[in-house]
Structures are given as C-alpha cells and as structure tokens.
C-alpha cells in the first residue's frame, strides 16, 4: 500500500517544474505528472503532492508518518 507510493517535486529557481507521484495498491498502480508554474499547479494536488511542493520551495511542513 502506502509504503510504496511516492511524490517528488522538481523545480527551478522560479518554482516552475513538475511533480511526479505514484500510488501503488494490490490491484493496480497509477502514476501522475503535474506541471507547476510559479509554485502552483492548475491541477488538484494531493496532500502528499502539496507537501513535497512546499518542501521543494523551501517551506517545509512537518511530515506525519
């Protein structure tokens, strides 16, 4: 389940870039790539995607495991 899922944000100095995320389950897995412009995305972001985006912009949030 969740132990195999991930989200990664890759940004430049202008906070433009992409977020890669993947969700693995017993039955299937899904991968997403969402564009980021100026630190925001036109697409809805999951809590994990929001967290890695803020971390990549230097605005770390506490991670809860």
Protein Blocks (a to p, Z undefined) as FASTA:
>chain_A
ZZmgccdddddfkopacdddddddfkbccddddddeehiafbdcdfklmmmmmmmnopac
cddZZ
